[in-house]
Amino acid sequence: METQFYNTIIYSSIAGLSTIIGILLVLYAKEFTRKNSIYLVSFAAGVLLGFSFIHLIPDSIQIYKHSLYVVLLGFLIFYLIEHFIMRHSFHESYTKEHTAGNVAAIGLFFHSLIDGIVIAAGFEISRELGLIATIAVIAHELPEGVTSMAVLLHNKIKKKTAILYSYLIALATPVGALLTLLFFRNISKEFLGILIALAAGSFLYIGASDLVPETHERYNKLNAAYLILGILFVIIISLIFS
């Protein structure tokens, strides 16, 4: 149990650090980031979709038989969050539409909080699922760091304030994991299945609604290859830890 606690804190913190790396890329390698981040976005889309279909959905069904309804609910929840709050704030600064910077920051903070819950719930089931959950979160939190900083600067937020907001977004991942450990330890298997199913719905939405459309909008011949590579990466990691 103690090992599970430390694993959750350590790996959720590493996931939060990946967001900070994305922030630093925008600040100090803006041109490089603009040209090459699409490959990371494509890879992240493959990881999220592969992780959802290969692990989260099957595991949640095994624990809670009505999980598919919860997966759909998770998808709809994130759709409504983005529709009413984020308004596609996950996209980078040169996309067509942005919400106000402060509102975008709230949406991204909430999303990172969910990522922490996903990691903690994964370790609650097994070390394997926790590690793969961490990899899936890292894969899309790095481009999220790029996104959060780009969106905030685009919306005329002062640079110092944008950096503060972005670091808070990064911190939300370990905070979400810690809150889960503090308040959801020894939860019932059914509730754990519900959490995993909600995570699956959110990852499916992020992958299919945010990341995949971006790979079409910023078309590159290698986008499909990187997306498939992301799926294969999940399969290979699963085989290694199985």
MARMAR-232630 format. One line per 4 residues: for each residue x, y, z of N, C-alpha, C. Coordinates in Angstrom, 1 decimal, always signed. Each point is the difference from the previous one (the first is absolute). Example, Ala and Ser with C-alpha at 12.3 -4.5 7.8 and 13.67 -1.06 7.14 Angstrom:
BEGIN
+13.2:-5.7:+7.8:-0.9:+1.2:+0.0:+0.9:+1.2:+0.0  -0.4:+1.1:-0.7:+0.9:+1.1:+0.0:-0.8:+1.1:+0.8
REM end
This chain:
BEGIN
+0.8:-1.2:+0.0:-0.8:+1.2:+0.0:+0.9:+1.3:+0.0  +1.1:-0.1:+0.8:+0.8:+1.2:+0.0:+0.7:+0.2:-1.3  +0.4:-1.1:-0.6:+0.7:+0.1:-1.4:-1.0:+0.6:-1.0  -1.3:-0.4:+0.1:-1.0:+0.5:-0.9:-0.1:+1.5:+0.2
+0.0:+0.5:+1.2:-0.1:+1.4:+0.4:+1.2:+0.8:-0.7  +1.2:-0.5:+0.3:+1.2:+0.7:-0.6:+0.0:-0.1:-1.5  -0.4:-1.1:-0.6:+0.0:-0.1:-1.5:-1.0:+1.1:-0.5  -1.1:+0.1:+0.6:-1.0:+0.9:-0.5:+0.5:+1.5:+0.1
+0.6:+0.4:+1.1:+0.5:+1.3:+0.1:+1.2:+0.3:-0.9  +0.9:-1.0:-0.1:+1.2:+0.2:-0.9:-0.4:+0.1:-1.4  -0.8:-0.9:-0.5:-0.4:+0.0:-1.4:-0.9:+1.1:-0.4  -0.9:+0.4:+0.9:-0.9:+1.1:-0.4:+0.8:+1.3:+0.0
+1.0:+0.1:+0.9:+0.9:+1.2:-0.1:+0.8:+0.0:-1.3  +0.5:-1.1:-0.4:+0.7:-0.1:-1.3:-0.9:+0.5:-1.1  -1.3:-0.5:+0.0:-0.9:+0.5:-1.0:-0.2:+1.5:+0.0  -0.1:+0.5:+1.3:-0.1:+1.5:+0.1:+1.2:+0.7:-0.6
+1.2:-0.6:+0.2:+1.2:+0.6:-0.5:+0.0:+0.0:-1.6  -0.7:-0.9:-0.6:+0.0:+0.0:-1.5:-0.8:+1.2:-0.5  -1.0:+0.5:+0.8:-0.7:+1.2:-0.3:+1.0:+1.2:+0.0  +0.8:+0.0:+1.0:+1.0:+1.1:+0.2:+1.0:+0.0:-1.2
+0.4:-1.2:-0.4:+0.9:-0.1:-1.2:-0.7:+0.7:-1.2  -1.3:-0.3:-0.2:-0.8:+0.6:-1.1:+0.0:+1.6:+0.2  -0.1:+0.4:+1.2:+0.0:+1.5:+0.2:+1.3:+0.6:-0.4  +1.1:-0.7:+0.4:+1.4:+0.5:-0.3:+0.2:+0.0:-1.5
-0.5:-1.0:-0.7:+0.1:+0.0:-1.4:-0.5:+1.2:-0.7  -1.2:+0.4:+0.5:-0.7:+1.2:-0.6:+0.9:+1.3:+0.3  +0.5:+0.0:+1.2:+0.8:+1.2:+0.4:+1.3:+0.1:-0.6  +0.7:-1.1:-0.2:+1.4:+0.1:-0.5:+0.3:-0.7:-1.3
-1.0:-0.7:-0.6:+0.2:-0.6:-1.3:-1.3:+0.1:-0.8  -0.5:+1.2:-0.1:-1.3:+0.2:-0.6:-0.1:-0.5:-1.4  +1.0:+0.4:-0.8:+0.0:-0.4:-1.5:+0.1:-1.5:-0.1  +0.9:-0.7:+0.7:+0.1:-1.4:+0.0:-1.3:-0.7:+0.4
-0.6:+0.5:+1.1:-1.3:-0.5:+0.5:-1.1:+0.1:-1.1  -0.1:+1.1:-0.6:-1.0:+0.2:-1.0:+0.1:-1.0:-1.2  +1.3:-0.3:-0.4:+0.2:-0.8:-1.1:-0.1:-1.5:+0.3  +0.3:-0.4:+1.2:+0.1:-1.4:+0.3:-1.0:-0.6:+1.0
-0.8:+0.9:+0.7:-0.9:-0.5:+1.0:-1.1:-0.9:-0.6  -0.3:+0.1:-1.3:-1.1:-0.8:-0.5:+0.4:-1.5:+0.0  +1.3:-0.3:+0.0:+0.4:-1.4:+0.1:-0.4:-0.6:+1.4  +0.3:+0.9:+1.0:-0.3:-0.4:+1.4:-1.5:-0.1:+0.2
-0.8:+0.9:-0.6:-1.5:-0.1:+0.0:-0.5:-1.3:-0.6  +0.5:-0.3:-1.2:-0.4:-1.3:-0.6:+0.3:-1.2:+0.8  +1.2:+0.0:+0.6:+0.4:-1.2:+0.8:-0.9:+0.0:+1.2  -0.2:+1.1:+0.7:-0.9:+0.1:+1.2:-1.4:-0.5:-0.3
-0.5:+0.3:-1.2:-1.4:-0.5:-0.4:+0.0:-1.5:-0.1  +1.1:-0.6:-0.6:+0.0:-1.4:-0.1:+0.1:-0.7:+1.4  +0.8:+0.6:+0.9:+0.2:-0.5:+1.4:-1.3:+0.0:+0.7  -0.7:+1.1:-0.1:-1.3:+0.2:+0.8:-1.1:-1.0:-0.5
-0.1:-0.1:-1.4:-1.0:-0.9:-0.5:+0.4:-1.4:+0.2  +1.2:-0.4:-0.1:+0.5:-1.3:+0.2:-0.2:-0.4:+1.5  +0.4:+0.9:+0.9:-0.2:-0.3:+1.4:-1.4:-0.2:+0.4  -0.9:+0.9:-0.5:-1.4:-0.1:+0.3:-0.6:-1.4:-0.5
+0.3:-0.4:-1.2:-0.7:-1.2:-0.5:+0.7:-1.3:+0.5  +1.3:+0.1:+0.2:+0.8:-1.2:+0.4:-0.1:-0.3:+1.5  +0.0:+1.1:+0.8:+0.1:-0.2:+1.4:-1.3:+0.6:+0.8  -0.2:+1.2:-0.2:-1.0:+0.7:+0.9:-1.4:-0.6:-0.2
-0.5:-0.2:-1.2:-1.4:-0.5:-0.2:-0.1:-1.4:+0.4  +0.9:-0.9:-0.4:-0.1:-1.4:+0.4:+0.1:-0.2:+1.5  +1.0:+0.7:+0.6:+0.2:-0.1:+1.5:-1.3:+0.5:+0.7  -0.6:+1.1:-0.4:-1.1:+0.6:+0.7:-1.2:-1.0:-0.2
-0.2:-0.6:-1.1:-1.1:-1.0:-0.2:+0.2:-1.2:+0.9  +1.2:-0.4:+0.2:+0.3:-1.2:+0.8:-0.4:+0.3:+1.5  +0.2:+1.3:+0.4:-0.3:+0.4:+1.3:-1.5:+0.3:+0.2  -0.5:+0.8:-0.9:-1.4:+0.5:+0.1:-0.7:-0.2:-1.3
-1.0:-0.9:+0.0:-0.6:-0.4:-1.3:-0.7:+1.1:-0.8  -0.4:+1.1:+0.7:-0.7:+1.1:-0.8:+1.0:+1.0:-0.4  +1.3:-0.3:-0.1:+1.0:+1.0:-0.3:-0.2:+0.7:-1.3  -0.5:-0.6:-1.0:-0.1:+0.6:-1.3:-0.9:+1.3:+0.0
-1.0:-0.1:+0.9:-0.9:+1.2:+0.2:+0.8:+1.1:+0.6  +0.9:-0.3:+0.9:+0.9:+1.0:+0.7:+1.0:+0.5:-0.9  +0.5:-0.8:-0.9:+1.0:+0.5:-1.1:-0.7:+1.0:-0.8  -1.2:-0.3:-0.4:-0.8:+1.0:-0.8:-0.2:+1.3:+0.8
-0.4:-0.2:+1.3:-0.2:+1.2:+0.8:+1.3:+0.8:+0.1  +1.1:-0.6:+0.2:+1.3:+0.7:+0.1:+0.3:+0.8:-1.3  -0.3:-0.6:-1.1:+0.1:+0.6:-1.3:-0.8:+1.3:-0.1  -1.3:-0.2:+0.4:-1.0:+1.2:+0.0:+0.4:+1.1:+1.0
+0.5:-0.4:+1.1:+0.4:+1.0:+1.0:+1.1:+0.9:-0.5  +1.0:-0.7:-0.7:+1.1:+0.8:-0.5:-0.4:+0.8:-1.3  -1.0:-0.5:-0.7:-0.5:+0.8:-1.1:-0.7:+1.3:+0.6  -0.8:-0.2:+1.0:-0.7:+1.2:+0.6:+1.0:+1.0:+0.6
+1.0:-0.6:+0.7:+1.0:+0.9:+0.6:+0.7:+0.9:-1.1  +0.4:-0.7:-1.1:+0.6:+0.8:-1.1:-1.0:+0.9:-0.7  -1.2:-0.5:-0.2:-1.0:+0.8:-0.7:-0.3:+1.3:+0.8  -0.2:-0.1:+1.3:-0.4:+1.2:+0.8:+1.1:+0.7:+0.7
+1.1:-0.6:+0.2:+1.1:+0.6:+0.7:+1.3:+0.2:-0.8  +0.5:-1.1:-0.6:+1.3:+0.1:-0.6:-0.1:+0.5:-1.4  -1.1:-0.3:-0.8:-0.1:+0.4:-1.3:+1.2:-0.2:-0.9  +0.5:-1.3:+0.1:+1.2:-0.4:-0.8:+1.3:+0.7:+0.4
+0.1:+0.3:+1.3:+1.2:+0.7:+0.5:+1.2:-1.0:+0.0  -0.3:-1.3:-0.3:+1.1:-0.9:-0.1:+0.9:+0.2:-1.2  -0.5:+0.7:-1.0:+0.7:+0.3:-1.2:+1.0:+1.1:+0.2  +1.0:+0.1:-0.9:+1.1:+0.9:+0.2:-0.5:+1.4:-0.5
+1.0:+1.0:+0.2:-0.4:+1.4:-0.2:-0.4:+0.4:-1.4  +0.3:-0.8:-1.0:-0.3:+0.5:-1.3:-1.3:-0.7:-0.5  -0.8:-0.7:+0.8:-1.3:-0.5:-0.4:-1.0:+1.2:+0.0  -1.2:-0.4:-0.6:-0.9:+1.1:-0.3:-0.7:+0.6:+1.2
-0.3:-0.7:+1.0:-0.8:+0.5:+1.1:+0.5:-0.3:+1.4  +0.0:+1.0:+0.8:+0.5:-0.2:+1.4:-1.0:+0.7:+1.0  +0.0:-0.6:+1.1:-0.8:+0.6:+1.1:+0.9:+0.9:+0.8  -0.5:+0.8:+0.9:+0.9:+0.9:+0.8:+1.0:-0.9:+0.8
+1.2:+0.6:+0.2:+1.1:-0.7:+0.6:-0.3:-0.6:+1.3  -0.7:+0.8:+0.9:-0.3:-0.5:+1.3:-0.9:-1.2:+0.0  -1.0:+0.0:-0.9:-0.9:-1.1:-0.1:+0.7:-1.3:-0.5  +0.9:+0.3:-1.0:+0.8:-1.1:-0.6:+0.8:-0.7:+1.1
+0.6:+0.8:+0.8:+0.9:-0.5:+1.1:-0.8:-0.9:+0.9  -1.2:+0.4:+0.4:-0.9:-0.8:+0.8:-0.3:-1.3:-0.6  -0.3:+0.0:-1.3:-0.3:-1.3:-0.7:+1.2:-0.9:+0.0  +1.2:+0.5:-0.3:+1.2:-0.8:-0.1:+0.4:-0.5:+1.4
-0.3:+0.8:+1.0:+0.3:-0.4:+1.4:-0.9:-1.2:+0.4  -1.2:+0.1:-0.4:-1.0:-1.1:+0.3:+0.5:-1.3:-0.7  +0.4:+0.2:-1.2:+0.4:-1.2:-0.8:+1.2:-0.6:+0.6  +1.0:+0.8:+0.4:+1.2:-0.6:+0.7:-0.3:-0.7:+1.3
-1.0:+0.5:+0.7:-0.5:-0.6:+1.2:-0.5:-1.4:-0.2  -0.8:-0.1:-1.1:-0.5:-1.3:-0.4:+1.1:-1.0:-0.3  +1.1:+0.5:-0.7:+1.1:-0.8:-0.3:+0.7:-0.6:+1.2  +0.1:+0.8:+1.1:+0.5:-0.6:+1.3:-0.9:-1.0:+0.5
-1.3:+0.1:-0.1:-0.9:-1.0:+0.5:+0.1:-1.3:-0.8  +0.2:+0.2:-1.3:+0.2:-1.2:-0.9:+1.3:-0.8:+0.5  +1.1:+0.7:+0.3:+1.2:-0.7:+0.4:-0.2:-0.7:+1.3  -0.6:+0.7:+1.0:-0.3:-0.6:+1.3:-0.9:-1.2:-0.1
-1.0:+0.1:-0.8:-1.0:-1.1:-0.2:+0.7:-1.2:-0.7  +0.9:+0.3:-0.9:+0.8:-1.1:-0.7:+0.8:-0.8:+1.0  +0.8:+0.7:+0.8:+0.8:-0.7:+1.0:-0.9:-0.7:+1.1  -1.2:+0.4:+0.1:-0.9:-0.6:+1.0:-0.3:-1.5:-0.5
+0.0:-0.1:-1.4:-0.3:-1.3:-0.6:+1.3:-0.9:-0.1  +1.0:+0.6:-0.5:+1.3:-0.7:-0.2:+1.1:+0.9:-0.3  +1.2:-0.4:+0.3:+1.2:+0.8:-0.4:+0.1:+0.2:-1.5  -0.3:-1.1:-0.7:+0.0:+0.1:-1.5:-0.9:+1.1:-0.5
-1.3:+0.0:+0.4:-0.9:+0.9:-0.5:+0.3:+1.5:+0.5  +0.6:+0.1:+1.2:+0.4:+1.3:+0.4:+1.1:+0.6:-0.8  +1.0:-0.9:-0.4:+1.1:+0.5:-0.9:-0.5:+0.3:-1.4  -0.8:-0.8:-0.5:-0.5:+0.3:-1.4:-0.9:+1.3:+0.1
-0.8:+0.2:+1.0:-0.8:+1.2:+0.2:+1.0:+1.2:+0.0  +1.1:-0.1:+0.8:+0.9:+1.1:+0.0:+0.6:+0.3:-1.3  +0.3:-1.0:-0.8:+0.6:+0.2:-1.3:-1.0:+0.7:-0.9  -1.3:-0.4:+0.1:-1.1:+0.6:-0.8:-0.1:+1.5:+0.3
+0.0:+0.2:+1.3:-0.1:+1.4:+0.5:+1.1:+0.9:-0.4  +1.3:-0.5:+0.1:+1.1:+0.7:-0.4:+0.0:+0.3:-1.5  -0.5:-1.0:-0.8:+0.0:+0.2:-1.4:-0.9:+1.2:-0.5  -1.1:+0.3:+0.8:-0.8:+1.1:-0.4:+0.2:+1.3:+0.9
+0.7:-0.2:+1.1:+0.2:+1.2:+0.9:+1.1:+0.8:-0.5  +1.0:-0.6:-0.7:+1.0:+0.9:-0.6:-0.5:+0.9:-1.0  -0.8:-0.5:-1.0:-0.7:+1.0:-0.9:-1.0:+0.9:+0.7  -0.6:-0.5:+1.1:-0.9:+0.9:+0.8:+0.8:+1.2:+0.6
+1.3:-0.3:+0.4:+0.8:+1.1:+0.5:+0.2:+1.1:-1.1  +0.3:-0.5:-1.2:+0.1:+0.9:-1.2:-1.2:+0.8:-0.2  -1.2:-0.8:+0.1:-1.3:+0.6:-0.2:-0.3:+1.1:+1.0  +0.1:-0.4:+1.3:-0.4:+1.0:+1.0:+0.8:+1.3:-0.1
+1.3:-0.1:-0.2:+0.8:+1.2:-0.1:-0.4:+0.8:-1.2  -0.1:-0.7:-1.2:-0.3:+0.7:-1.2:-1.4:+0.7:+0.0  -1.0:-0.7:+0.6:-1.3:+0.6:+0.1:+0.0:+1.2:+0.9  +0.7:-0.1:+1.2:+0.0:+1.1:+0.9:+0.7:+1.3:-0.6
+1.1:-0.3:-0.6:+0.7:+1.2:-0.7:-0.8:+0.6:-1.1  -0.7:-0.9:-0.7:-0.8:+0.5:-1.1:-1.2:+0.9:+0.5  -0.5:-0.4:+1.2:-1.1:+0.8:+0.5:+0.5:+1.2:+0.9  +1.2:+0.5:-0.3:+0.5:+1.2:+0.5:+0.3:-0.1:+1.5
+0.1:-1.2:+0.6:+0.3:-0.1:+1.4:+1.5:+0.3:+0.1  +0.4:+0.8:+1.1:+1.3:+0.4:+0.2:+0.9:-1.3:+0.1  +1.2:+0.1:-0.5:+0.9:-1.1:+0.0:+0.2:-0.7:+1.4  +0.2:+0.9:+1.0:+0.2:-0.6:+1.4:-1.2:-0.7:+0.4
-1.2:+0.6:-0.2:-1.3:-0.6:+0.4:-0.2:-1.3:-0.8  +0.3:+0.0:-1.3:-0.1:-1.2:-0.8:+0.9:-1.2:+0.5  +1.2:+0.4:+0.4:+0.9:-1.0:+0.6:-0.6:-0.6:+1.3  -0.5:+0.9:+0.8:-0.6:-0.4:+1.3:-1.2:-1.0:-0.3
-0.9:+0.4:-0.9:-1.1:-0.8:-0.3:+0.4:-1.4:-0.5  +1.0:+0.0:-0.9:+0.5:-1.2:-0.6:+0.6:-1.0:+1.0  +0.7:+0.6:+1.0:+0.6:-0.8:+1.1:-1.1:-0.6:+0.9  -1.1:+0.8:+0.2:-1.1:-0.5:+0.8:-0.7:-1.2:-0.8
-0.1:+0.2:-1.3:-0.6:-1.1:-0.8:+0.9:-1.3:+0.1  +1.3:+0.2:+0.0:+0.9:-1.1:+0.1:-0.1:-0.7:+1.4  -0.2:+0.9:+1.0:-0.1:-0.5:+1.4:-1.3:-0.8:+0.3  -1.0:+0.3:-0.9:-1.3:-0.6:+0.2:+0.1:-1.5:-0.1
+0.9:-0.6:-0.8:+0.1:-1.4:-0.2:+0.4:-0.7:+1.3  +1.1:+0.3:+0.7:+0.3:-0.6:+1.3:-1.1:+0.3:+1.0  -0.6:+1.2:+0.0:-1.0:+0.3:+1.0:-1.2:-0.9:-0.2  -0.4:-0.2:-1.3:-1.1:-1.0:-0.2:+0.3:-1.4:+0.5
+1.2:-0.4:-0.2:+0.4:-1.3:+0.4:+0.0:-0.1:+1.6  +0.5:+1.1:+0.6:+0.1:+0.0:+1.5:-1.4:+0.0:+0.6  -0.9:+0.8:-0.6:-1.4:+0.1:+0.5:-0.7:-1.4:-0.1  +0.3:-0.7:-1.1:-0.6:-1.3:-0.2:+0.6:-1.0:+1.1
+1.3:+0.1:+0.3:+0.5:-0.8:+1.0:-0.5:+0.3:+1.4  -0.3:+1.2:+0.3:-0.5:+0.4:+1.3:-1.4:-0.3:+0.2  -0.8:+0.2:-1.0:-1.5:-0.1:+0.1:-0.6:-1.3:-0.6  +0.8:-0.7:-0.9:-0.6:-1.1:-0.6:+0.8:-1.3:+0.2
+0.7:+0.0:+1.1:+0.7:-1.3:+0.4:-1.0:-1.0:+0.4  +0.3:-1.3:-0.3:-0.8:-1.1:+0.3:-1.5:+0.2:-0.4  -0.1:+0.6:-1.2:-1.4:+0.1:-0.6:-0.4:-1.3:-0.6  -1.3:-0.1:-0.2:-0.6:-1.3:-0.5:+0.5:-0.2:-1.4
+0.0:-1.3:-0.4:+0.4:-0.3:-1.4:-0.9:+0.6:-1.0  -1.3:+0.1:+0.3:-0.9:+0.6:-1.0:+0.3:+1.5:-0.2  +0.3:+0.7:+1.1:+0.3:+1.4:-0.2:+1.3:+0.2:-0.7  +0.9:-0.9:+0.2:+1.3:+0.1:-0.7:-0.2:-0.2:-1.5
-0.9:-1.0:-0.3:-0.4:-0.2:-1.4:-0.6:+1.2:-0.6  -0.8:+0.7:+0.7:-0.7:+1.2:-0.5:+1.1:+1.1:-0.3  +1.0:+0.2:+0.9:+1.0:+0.9:-0.2:+0.8:-0.3:-1.3  +0.4:-1.3:-0.1:+0.7:-0.4:-1.2:-0.8:+0.3:-1.3
-1.3:-0.3:+0.1:-0.9:+0.2:-1.2:-0.1:+1.5:-0.3  -0.1:+0.8:+1.0:+0.0:+1.5:-0.2:+1.3:+0.4:-0.7  +1.1:-0.5:+0.5:+1.3:+0.3:-0.6:+0.0:-0.4:-1.5  -0.5:-1.2:-0.3:-0.1:-0.5:-1.4:-0.7:+1.0:-0.8
-1.2:+0.4:+0.5:-0.8:+1.0:-0.8:+0.7:+1.3:-0.2  +0.7:+0.5:+1.0:+0.7:+1.3:-0.2:+1.2:-0.2:-0.9  +0.7:-1.1:+0.0:+1.2:-0.2:-0.8:-0.5:-0.2:-1.5  -1.1:-0.7:-0.2:-0.6:-0.1:-1.3:-0.4:+1.3:-0.6
-0.6:+0.8:+0.9:-0.4:+1.4:-0.5:+1.2:+0.8:-0.4  +1.0:+0.0:+0.9:+1.2:+0.8:-0.3:+0.7:-0.4:-1.3  +0.2:-1.4:-0.1:+0.6:-0.5:-1.2:-0.7:+0.2:-1.2  -1.3:-0.3:+0.0:-0.8:+0.1:-1.3:-0.5:+1.4:-0.3
-0.3:+0.8:+1.0:-0.6:+1.3:-0.3:+1.0:+1.1:+0.0  +1.1:-0.1:+0.8:+1.0:+1.1:+0.0:+1.2:-0.3:-0.8  +0.6:-1.2:+0.2:+1.3:-0.3:-0.6:-0.1:-0.4:-1.4  -0.9:-0.9:-0.3:-0.1:-0.5:-1.4:-0.4:+1.1:-1.0
-1.0:+0.9:+0.3:-0.3:+1.1:-0.9:+1.2:+0.9:-0.2  +0.8:+0.2:+1.1:+1.2:+0.8:-0.2:+1.0:-0.6:-1.0  +0.1:-1.3:+0.0:+0.9:-0.7:-1.0:-0.5:+0.2:-1.4  -1.3:+0.2:-0.2:-0.6:+0.2:-1.3:+0.2:+1.5:-0.4
-0.2:+0.9:+1.0:+0.1:+1.4:-0.2:+1.5:+0.4:-0.4  +0.9:-0.6:+0.7:+1.4:+0.2:-0.3:+0.6:-1.2:-0.7  -0.5:-0.2:-1.2:+0.3:-1.2:-0.7:+1.5:-0.2:-0.3  +0.5:-1.2:+0.3:+1.3:-0.4:-0.3:+0.0:-1.5:-0.4
+0.8:-0.4:-1.0:-0.1:-1.4:-0.4:+0.3:-1.0:+1.1  +0.8:+0.4:+1.0:+0.4:-0.9:+1.0:-1.0:-0.1:+1.2  -1.0:+0.9:+0.0:-1.0:+0.0:+1.1:-0.6:-1.4:+0.3  -0.4:-0.7:-1.1:-0.7:-1.3:+0.2:+1.0:-1.0:+0.5
+1.3:+0.1:-0.4:+1.0:-0.9:+0.4:+0.3:+0.2:+1.5  +0.0:+1.2:+0.5:+0.2:+0.3:+1.4:-1.2:-0.5:+0.8  -1.2:+0.2:-0.5:-1.2:-0.5:+0.7:+0.1:-1.5:+0.2  +0.3:-0.7:-1.1:+0.1:-1.5:+0.1:+1.1:-0.4:+0.9
+1.1:+0.8:+0.0:+1.1:-0.3:+0.9:-0.4:+0.1:+1.4  -0.8:+1.0:+0.3:-0.5:+0.2:+1.4:-0.8:-1.2:+0.5  -0.9:-0.6:-0.9:-0.8:-1.2:+0.3:+1.0:-1.2:+0.2  +0.9:-0.1:-0.9:+1.0:-1.1:+0.1:+0.8:+0.1:+1.3
+0.3:+1.2:+0.4:+0.8:+0.3:+1.2:-0.8:-0.6:+1.2  -1.3:+0.3:+0.1:-0.9:-0.6:+1.1:+0.1:-1.5:+0.0  -0.1:-0.6:-1.2:-0.1:-1.4:-0.1:+1.4:-0.6:+0.5  +1.1:+0.6:-0.4:+1.3:-0.5:+0.3:+0.2:+0.1:+1.6
-0.4:+1.2:+0.5:+0.2:+0.2:+1.5:-0.9:-1.0:+0.7  -1.2:-0.3:-0.5:-0.9:-1.0:+0.6:+0.6:-1.4:+0.1  +0.7:-0.3:-1.1:+0.6:-1.4:-0.1:+1.2:-0.1:+0.9  +0.7:+1.2:+0.2:+1.2:+0.0:+0.8:-0.4:-0.2:+1.5
-1.1:+0.7:+0.4:-0.4:-0.1:+1.4:-1.0:-1.1:+0.3  -0.4:-0.7:-1.0:-1.0:-1.1:+0.3:+0.6:-1.2:+0.5
REM end
